[in-house]
Amino acid sequence: MDVHVRDLRYFVTVAEELHFTRAAERLYVSQPALSKQVRALERQLGVELFRRDPQGVTLTDAGTALLPHARRVLDAWSEGSAAMEAARAAARGTLVVGMSTSPGRGGLLPAIRSRFTADHPDTVLRLRQVSWQDPTAGLADGDADVAFVWLPLPDADRYGWTVIAQEPRLVALPESHPLAARTEVDFADLADEPFLALPAAAGPLRDYWLALEERGGRPPRIGAEIASTEETYEALVAGLGVCLVATGNAPLITLGGVVTRPVRGISPSRYALAWRAEDVGRPLVRAYAEACRRVSGP
C-alpha cells in the first residue's frame, strides 16, 4: 500500500501533541481537515491509530508500533530531499528565487542582488514567477531555492524565513465606493462587504488576506477569486468586491478607478524571504538570506 509522506507527517504531529487542535495549529491546517485525513489513513491501514474519548487522545497499540517507523521515514525523506536538492543545485550552478509579485519596495530586489553577487560573482541568480495558487512561490515543489512570500505559510514547519518588511494592510476599493470618501476605515465597516479572495490552494494565506481572525467567527462574503495583480485590478474596477493589500503593493493596483485606505483593527502584513528547512545549511541559501537581512535591516 502507498502512504503519502504528508499523511505520516500528520500522524506523527498528532502523536506528539495528543491533541488534534494543537496538531492542526502546528501544521497550519484546519482541525476538521486533519481529523478527516487521519481517519482516511486509518481506513487505508485497516487499524485505529488513536483512541478518541472524552478524556483525550491516546495512541493505540498499532499507533505506538507505527510511530518510530513513521519518524524514520520522515527523517529519511528529509535527508533524501536535501541530498537531491544539493545535487541539483551543484549541477545547475544557480540559485532560483521564487516570487508571485515583484518585491518592489524601493529597489529591494536589485539591492539584494547587488550585495549577493558581490560576494558570489560566479553564482547565477534566476527569478521564477509563480502563480498565487502556490503561497510558497515554488519552494513546496522544489522549483525555487529561496522565495519571497507572505506569511503565514502552509506546512510552516517545513520552512525557515526572515521577515524583510512589515507593513500595514490597506483596503483597496473602487473610487466610487461609499467608504472611499473616508480617510480611514474601521474593519468592522468592511466585515459585510464582498471580498476578493485568493485561490483555495493558497490555504492559510487566503484566510489571512480575508482577515478571518478579525471577523469573530463570521464567515466572509466572497465576491470573486483572484490569482494575479491584473485580475485583482479588474475585479476591483468591476465592483466585484474589496480586498486587503499590503502598503508596498498598493501602487500595483491603484492605476485608475481604484483607491486604498488605511484600516483600523487588523494586524500588519509580513513579507519574508523563505527557504526549505532542510536547506538551511546550504551556503548559497544562507548567503542570500544574509543579503536580504543586510538590505532590509535598520
PyMOL commands that set and color helices and strands:
alter all, ss='L'
color gray80, all
select helices_A, chain A and resi 5-17+20-27+31-45+61-92+108-119+156-158+178-181+187-189+200-202+204-209+212-215+229-237+247-252+277-279+283-296
alter helices_A, ss='H'
color red, helices_A
select strands_A, chain A and resi 50-53+56-59+94-99+124-129+146-150+159-167+169-174+185-186+194-197+221-225+243-246+258-264+269-276
alter strands_A, ss='S'
color yellow, strands_A
deselect
rebuild
show_as cartoon
